[in-house]
Amino acid sequence: MTTAPTPDVSVIIPHFNQFLQLTKCLESLERQTFPRAAVEIIVADNGAPGDADEIAQKFPAVKFIHAAERGAACARNAALACARGRAIAFIDADCIAAPDWIERGLEGLKDAELSGGRIVVSVENNDHPTPVEAFEQVFAFRQRDYVEKKRFSATANLFARREAALAIGSFTNGLSEDVDWCRRGAALGFHLAFNSKSIVTHPARRDWSELIRKWERLIAERWKGFDRTGVFGALRWMVLAAATALSTGPHLLQVMTSAELKSARDRIAAASVLARIRWWRARKMAAMLTAK
């Protein structure tokens, strides 16, 4: 009885009811410049058992597993538990990988244990983005800033050496799991680097309701992980809320000078969304504190 060779990399994809997007993601992984035989692709499906069977039939070389506990962190954990690769690559189900994504991503692990790649935000109509899409083109997935200033990488494009991934352990459901996971890695002494050559494309959120859902989740995750103990705990949260509102002004310059936006119309639209979402976030944060 022969043992299957150890893959060079295991690609982990959490999935929940994004069938069209997952299909496109898997198609992009089938077009990689890196040898397909050296890649293990694992889709951890968070839906009901059998939901992804039709897609699984189209991609027989992809391993589909069912992750019963709901949440992207839980799905990633289920996939990690059975991943065999010498390296681990994380991508989201609604992302499209550049043809050399894996090849370049593994190159980024030569000098670092963790490597966050570039995330390009796409819109449905480049000539006429919606106001929220224009906002997202400027502010969503600023991966270089995440890695170099905030010490984490979004799991939409993250590579890790196997030994580092195993040492860091499971993702924590209910928190900002990518932030928590990467910072636990830093605490263990693992180096996280930005890799501009390993690229995925992620769709922008299109409307206000999608943006609100994102920030309701992120604020709840931050609230859960925020230290509000002691005399100044609540004050620190209120200062953070105020700083969120006041950050509108400095970031208006970023909107007006962004190379991602092509017209004055798009800059004005993005600026209006910037002001609206920052003040909405501040009010939401303040309301959470007064409700406790």
Residue pairs with C-beta under 8 A, 6 or more apart in sequence:
6 84
6 85
6 86
7 38
7 39
7 40
7 84
7 85
7 86
8 34
8 38
8 39
8 85
8 86
8 87
8 106
9 34
9 38
9 39
9 40
9 85
9 86
9 87
9 88
9 89
9 102
9 105
9 106
9 159
10 39
10 40
10 41
10 42
10 79
10 83
10 84
10 85
10 87
10 88
10 89
11 29
11 39
11 40
11 41
11 42
11 89
11 90
11 91
11 102
12 42
12 44
12 76
12 79
12 80
12 83
12 88
12 89
12 90
12 91
13 22
13 25
13 26
13 41
13 42
13 43
13 44
13 79
13 91
13 92
13 93
14 44
14 46
14 67
14 72
14 75
14 76
14 79
14 92
14 93
15 22
15 43
15 44
15 45
15 46
15 47
15 52
15 75
15 93
16 45
16 46
16 47
16 70
16 72
16 75
16 93
17 47
17 51
18 93
18 94
19 52
19 54
19 55
21 93
21 94
21 203
22 43
22 52
22 55
22 93
22 94
23 55
23 58
24 96
25 91
25 92
25 93
25 94
25 95
25 96
25 97
26 41
26 43
26 55
26 58
26 59
26 62
28 96
28 97
28 98
28 99
28 101
29 39
29 41
29 91
29 97
29 102
30 36
30 59
31 99
32 39
32 97
32 99
32 100
32 101
32 102
32 103
33 99
33 100
33 102
33 103
34 100
34 102
34 103
34 106
36 61
39 85
39 102
40 63
40 83
40 84
40 85
41 59
41 61
41 62
41 63
42 62
42 63
42 64
42 65
42 79
42 82
42 83
43 52
43 55
43 56
43 62
43 63
43 64
43 65
43 79
43 93
44 65
44 66
44 67
44 75
44 76
44 78
44 79
45 51
45 52
45 64
45 65
45 66
45 67
45 75
46 67
46 70
46 71
46 72
46 74
46 75
49 66
52 64
55 64
56 62
56 64
63 82
65 78
65 79
65 82
66 78
67 74
67 75
67 77
67 78
67 79
69 78
69 173
71 173
71 174
72 155
72 171
72 177
73 170
73 171
73 172
73 173
73 174
73 175
73 177
74 171
74 173
76 90
76 155
76 171
76 177
77 170
77 171
80 88
80 165
80 170
85 162
86 161
86 162
87 106
87 109
87 159
87 160
87 161
87 162
88 159
88 160
88 161
88 162
88 165
89 102
89 105
89 158
89 159
89 160
90 155
90 156
90 157
90 158
90 159
90 160
91 97
91 101
91 156
91 157
91 200
92 155
92 156
92 202
94 202
94 203
95 119
95 156
95 157
95 200
95 201
95 202
96 122
96 200
96 201
97 199
97 200
98 104
98 198
98 199
98 200
98 201
100 197
100 198
101 117
101 157
101 198
101 199
101 200
104 117
104 195
104 197
104 198
104 199
105 115
105 117
105 157
105 159
105 195
105 198
106 159
107 195
107 197
107 198
108 115
108 117
108 159
108 193
108 195
108 197
108 198
109 115
109 159
109 160
109 161
111 191
111 193
112 190
112 191
112 192
112 193
113 160
113 161
113 163
113 164
113 185
113 190
113 191
113 192
114 153
114 158
114 159
114 160
114 161
114 164
114 182
114 185
114 190
114 191
114 192
114 193
115 153
115 158
115 159
115 160
115 192
115 193
115 194
115 195
115 198
116 143
116 146
116 147
116 152
116 153
116 154
116 157
116 158
116 159
116 182
116 192
116 193
116 194
116 195
117 143
117 153
117 157
117 158
117 159
117 194
117 195
117 196
117 197
117 198
117 199
117 200
118 143
118 144
118 157
118 194
118 195
118 196
118 197
118 198
118 199
118 200
119 141
119 143
119 154
119 156
119 157
119 199
119 200
119 201
119 202
120 199
120 200
120 201
120 202
121 136
121 137
121 140
121 141
121 201
121 202
121 203
121 204
121 260
122 201
122 202
122 203
122 204
123 129
123 130
123 133
123 134
123 136
123 137
123 203
123 204
124 133
124 203
124 206
126 262
129 137
129 204
129 266
129 269
130 206
130 207
130 269
131 269
131 270
131 272
131 273
132 204
132 205
132 206
132 207
132 208
132 210
132 211
132 273
133 204
133 205
133 206
134 261
134 266
134 267
134 269
134 270
134 273
135 211
135 255
135 269
135 270
135 273
135 274
135 277
136 204
136 205
136 211
137 204
137 258
137 260
137 261
137 270
138 254
138 255
138 258
138 260
138 261
138 270
138 274
139 251
139 254
139 274
140 202
140 204
140 205
141 154
141 156
141 202
143 153
143 154
143 157
143 194
144 194
144 196
146 152
146 153
146 154
147 153
147 192
147 193
147 194
148 194
150 179
151 182
151 183
151 186
151 192
152 178
152 179
152 181
152 182
152 183
152 192
153 178
153 182
153 192
153 194
154 178
155 177
155 178
155 181
156 200
156 202
157 198
157 199
157 200
158 178
158 182
159 195
159 198
160 168
160 185
164 185
164 188
164 190
167 185
167 188
167 190
168 181
168 184
168 185
168 188
168 190
169 184
171 177
171 178
171 180
171 181
172 180
172 181
174 221
174 224
175 221
175 224
175 225
176 218
176 221
176 222
176 225
180 225
182 192
185 192
186 192
205 211
205 214
208 273
208 276
211 273
211 277
212 280
215 277
215 280
215 281
215 284
216 284
219 281
219 284
219 285
219 288
223 285
223 288
226 236
226 237
227 233
227 236
228 234
228 236
228 237
234 289
237 285
237 289
238 285
238 286
238 289
240 285
241 281
241 282
241 285
241 286
241 289
242 282
244 278
244 281
244 282
244 285
245 278
245 279
245 281
245 282
247 278
248 274
248 275
248 278
248 279
251 274
251 278
252 271
252 274
252 275
255 261
255 267
255 270
255 271
255 274
256 267
256 271
258 267
258 270
261 267
261 270
